[in-house]
Amino acid sequence: MNKRLVTLLLVMAALLVGVLPTVNAQDDVFRVAAVAPSATNDLAFSQSMFDALTLVDAEMGDAFDFVFQEGTFVVDDAAVALREWAASGEYDLIIAHGSQYGAIVEELAPEFPETSFAWGTDQNTFGLPNVFAYTAAAGEGGFLNGAMAAMMSESGIIGVVGPIEVGDAKLYVDGFVAGAAAIRPDVQVQVTYIQSFSDVPLATEAANTFVANGADVLTGTAQMVVGPIAVATENGIPWFGTQSSQADLAAESGVMFQVYRWDVVLMDMIASIQGGTLGGEAFTLTLANGGLQMVMGQRGM
């Protein structure tokens, strides 16, 4: 080849390096944005998702990145964040972690058909091809907790502090009651729904009332359980938990905790999206698929 032609080609190649856009090393990174109603250290619902994303991050390494907006209890505030994330086009999956966000997902997903959305706890994908739904069969671990609680109770009276009678919270409470009754048909499982996921003082009051009426075992679900856990530790009675491990806070009162491993279904969603399926499927955490795990506390060991 003519030396002048070779030189010209080399010069042109050098120039093109400066003109053509460089390939972003992060183009292969799977990006997730999530919004949740409470804090990432709430020992309950929001923490369960944050912990799951952290586990996925550890497993996928540089091929994964996520942002997490905590404490977004106000639905309108969540709607702003979800829309901004979708409009940016930067995220492969946008998670609305809270059943109160369902209407927002149903509205946004058709506007951004190339973006995947996920929400829970629920099983409704709204018939949209870019929406995943997820829930937890919380009654499974609830049943095990209830059965053990009935065996441990000396008074035969157990107190349950529930938030609002919906979703996985109701599944857990119903499962707990059924488990206790299966072991001791005469056991009294007293249930109070305080109509709030976050009202710690009200949850504390409900737990104190249970103890005053003879309950010698307590359980509950949602982020307000920090109050009832304090009541259990102060009175030296067993505590059973769900959603996230509360073993450290419950200390010597902690018996057993049902832990949500959302990373199990998140990995399935990621695989589906990378394979070209953006939604249209509902996932459920169960004991069988490892999405629900039972973790022992100090009192259960």
C-alpha positions in Angstrom: 0.0 0.0 0.0 1.2 3.5 -0.8 3.0 5.0 2.2 1.3 8.3 1.7 -2.1 6.5 1.8 -1.2 4.7 5.0 -0.1 7.9 6.6 -3.4 9.6 5.5 -5.4 6.7 7.0 -3.6 6.9 10.3 -4.1 10.6 10.5 -7.8 10.2 9.7 -8.1 7.5 12.4 -6.5 9.8 15.0 -8.9 12.6 14.1 -11.9 10.3 14.3 -10.9 9.3 17.9 -11.4 12.9 18.9 -14.6 13.4 16.9 -16.6 10.2 17.5 -18.3 9.9 20.9 -16.5 7.5 23.3 -18.5 4.5 24.5 -19.7 5.0 28.1 -18.3 2.3 30.3 -21.6 2.4 32.2 -23.8 1.6 29.2 -24.1 -2.0 30.4 -25.0 -1.0 33.9 -28.5 -2.0 35.0 -30.0 1.0 36.8 -32.8 0.9 39.3 -34.6 3.8 41.1 -36.9 3.0 44.0 -39.2 5.1 46.2 -40.5 3.9 49.6 -42.7 5.4 52.3 -40.4 5.1 55.3 -36.8 5.0 56.3 -34.2 2.5 55.0 -33.6 1.5 58.7 -37.3 1.1 59.7 -36.7 -2.6 60.6 -39.8 -3.3 58.4 -41.2 -2.7 54.9 -38.9 -0.1 53.4 -35.7 -1.6 54.9 -36.6 -5.0 53.4 -36.4 -3.5 49.9 -33.3 -1.4 50.6 -31.6 -4.4 52.0 -32.6 -6.4 48.9 -31.2 -3.9 46.5 -28.0 -3.8 48.5 -27.7 -7.6 48.1 -28.3 -7.3 44.4 -25.7 -4.6 44.2 -23.2 -6.9 46.0 -24.0 -9.7 43.6 -23.9 -7.8 40.4 -21.1 -5.4 41.3 -20.2 -2.8 38.7 -23.0 -4.0 36.5 -25.6 -2.6 38.9 -26.5 0.7 40.4 -29.5 2.0 42.3 -30.9 5.1 43.9 -33.4 5.0 46.8 -35.7 7.7 47.9 -36.8 7.0 51.4 -39.5 8.6 53.7 -41.8 9.4 50.8 -45.1 8.7 52.6 -46.9 11.4 50.7 -48.2 9.9 47.5 -47.9 13.2 45.5 -44.2 13.4 46.4 -43.7 9.9 45.2 -45.5 10.7 42.0 -43.0 13.6 41.3 -40.0 11.3 41.8 -41.4 8.5 39.8 -42.2 10.7 36.8 -38.8 12.4 36.9 -37.0 9.1 36.9 -39.2 7.8 34.0 -38.8 10.9 32.0 -35.0 10.9 32.4 -34.7 7.6 30.5 -31.8 6.7 32.8 -33.3 3.7 34.6 -34.1 0.2 33.5 -36.4 -0.5 36.4 -38.4 1.9 38.6 -39.8 0.5 41.8 -42.8 2.0 43.7 -42.4 0.1 47.0 -45.8 0.6 48.6 -49.4 -0.4 47.7 -50.4 3.3 48.0 -48.4 4.0 44.8 -50.4 1.6 42.5 -52.5 4.3 40.9 -49.3 6.3 40.0 -47.7 3.3 38.3 -50.9 2.5 36.4 -50.9 6.1 35.1 -47.2 6.4 34.3 -46.4 3.1 32.7 -48.3 3.6 29.5 -46.6 7.0 29.0 -43.2 5.4 29.2 -43.6 2.0 27.5 -39.8 1.4 27.2 -39.3 1.6 30.9 -40.1 -1.2 33.3 -42.0 -0.5 36.5 -42.6 -2.7 39.6 -44.8 -2.1 42.6 -46.1 -4.0 45.6 -47.3 -5.5 47.6 -49.9 -6.6 45.1 -50.4 -9.0 42.2 -52.0 -6.6 39.8 -50.0 -5.6 36.7 -52.9 -3.6 35.3 -52.6 -5.7 32.2 -49.6 -3.6 31.2 -46.6 -5.2 29.4 -44.1 -3.0 31.3 -45.4 -3.4 34.9 -44.2 -6.1 37.3 -46.1 -6.7 40.6 -44.7 -8.4 43.7 -46.0 -9.6 47.0 -45.1 -11.8 49.9 -47.0 -14.9 51.1 -46.6 -13.4 54.6 -49.1 -15.8 56.1 -46.6 -18.7 55.7 -44.1 -17.2 58.2 -47.0 -15.8 60.1 -48.3 -19.3 60.7 -44.9 -20.5 62.0 -44.6 -17.5 64.3 -48.1 -18.0 65.6 -47.5 -21.7 66.3 -44.4 -21.0 68.2 -46.0 -18.1 70.1 -48.8 -20.4 71.2 -46.3 -22.9 72.5 -44.4 -20.2 74.5 -47.4 -18.4 76.0 -48.2 -19.3 79.6 -51.3 -17.1 79.9 -52.8 -18.3 76.6 -53.2 -14.6 75.6 -51.2 -13.1 72.7 -51.3 -9.5 71.4 -51.0 -8.6 67.8 -50.5 -5.0 66.7 -51.5 -4.5 63.0 -51.3 -1.4 60.9 -54.1 -1.4 58.3 -56.0 -4.5 57.3 -54.6 -4.8 53.8 -51.9 -6.6 51.8 -49.1 -8.5 53.3 -49.9 -7.1 56.8 -53.3 -8.8 56.8 -51.8 -12.0 55.4 -49.2 -12.1 58.2 -51.8 -11.4 60.9 -54.2 -14.0 59.5 -51.4 -16.6 59.2 -50.3 -15.9 62.8 -53.8 -16.3 64.2 -54.2 -19.6 62.3 -50.8 -20.9 63.4 -51.6 -20.2 67.1 -55.0 -21.8 66.8 -53.5 -24.9 65.2 -51.3 -25.5 68.2 -53.7 -24.4 70.9 -57.4 -24.1 69.9 -58.2 -22.3 73.2 -55.5 -19.6 72.8 -56.7 -16.0 72.7 -55.1 -14.0 70.0 -56.1 -10.4 70.4 -55.7 -8.3 67.3 -55.8 -4.5 67.0 -55.4 -2.7 63.8 -54.3 0.9 64.6 -55.1 2.2 61.1 -51.6 3.5 60.5 -48.3 2.1 59.3 -46.2 4.7 61.1 -48.0 5.8 64.4 -45.5 4.5 67.0 -47.2 6.1 70.0 -50.5 4.5 69.1 -48.9 1.1 68.4 -47.1 1.4 71.8 -50.4 2.1 73.5 -52.0 -0.9 71.9 -49.1 -3.1 73.0 -49.3 -1.8 76.6 -53.0 -2.5 76.6 -52.4 -6.1 75.6 -49.9 -6.6 78.4 -52.2 -5.0 80.9 -54.9 -7.5 79.9 -52.6 -10.5 80.4 -50.8 -11.0 77.1 -47.4 -12.6 77.5 -46.4 -12.7 73.9 -46.5 -9.9 71.3 -46.1 -9.5 67.5 -46.9 -6.9 64.9 -46.0 -5.7 61.4 -45.0 -2.4 59.7 -42.6 0.3 60.7 -44.6 1.3 63.8 -43.5 -2.0 65.5 -40.5 -0.2 67.2 -43.0 0.8 69.8 -44.4 -2.6 70.6 -40.9 -4.1 70.5 -40.0 -1.6 73.3 -43.0 -2.8 75.3 -41.9 -6.4 74.9 -38.4 -5.7 76.0 -39.5 -3.6 78.9 -41.8 -6.4 80.1 -39.4 -9.2 79.3 -41.9 -11.0 77.1 -41.3 -12.8 73.7 -41.6 -10.8 70.5 -42.2 -12.2 67.0 -41.5 -10.1 63.9 -41.9 -9.9 60.1 -40.7 -8.1 57.0 -37.2 -7.5 58.3 -35.1 -8.9 61.2 -35.6 -6.9 64.4 -33.3 -9.2 66.4 -30.9 -6.4 67.5 -33.7 -4.1 68.7 -35.7 -6.9 70.4 -32.6 -8.3 72.0 -33.4 -11.0 74.6 -37.2 -10.7 73.8 -36.7 -11.6 70.1 -37.8 -15.1 69.2 -38.2 -15.5 65.4 -38.5 -13.1 62.4 -39.9 -13.6 59.0 -37.5 -11.8 56.6 -38.5 -10.6 53.1 -35.8 -11.4 50.6 -37.0 -9.2 47.7 -33.7 -9.8 46.0 -35.0 -13.2 44.9 -37.7 -11.6 42.7 -35.6 -8.6 41.8 -33.1 -10.9 40.1 -35.9 -12.5 38.2 -37.2 -9.1 37.1 -33.7 -8.1 36.0 -33.2 -11.3 34.0 -36.6 -10.7 32.3 -35.8 -7.1 31.4 -32.4 -8.0 30.0 -34.2 -10.7 28.0 -36.6 -8.2 26.5 -39.6 -8.7 28.7 -40.4 -5.5 30.5 -43.3 -6.6 32.7 -46.6 -8.3 32.7 -45.8 -10.8 35.5 -46.5 -11.0 39.2 -44.0 -12.4 41.7 -44.6 -13.8 45.2 -42.1 -14.4 48.0 -42.5 -17.8 49.6 -40.7 -20.1 52.0 -40.2 -22.6 49.1 -38.5 -20.1 46.7 -36.3 -18.6 49.5 -38.0 -15.3 49.3 -39.2 -15.7 52.8 -36.6 -16.7 55.5 -37.1 -17.4 59.1 -34.4 -15.9 61.3 -34.0 -16.7 65.0 -33.6 -14.1 67.7 -31.8 -14.5 71.0 -34.8 -16.0 72.8 -35.4 -18.5 70.0 -31.9 -20.0 70.1 
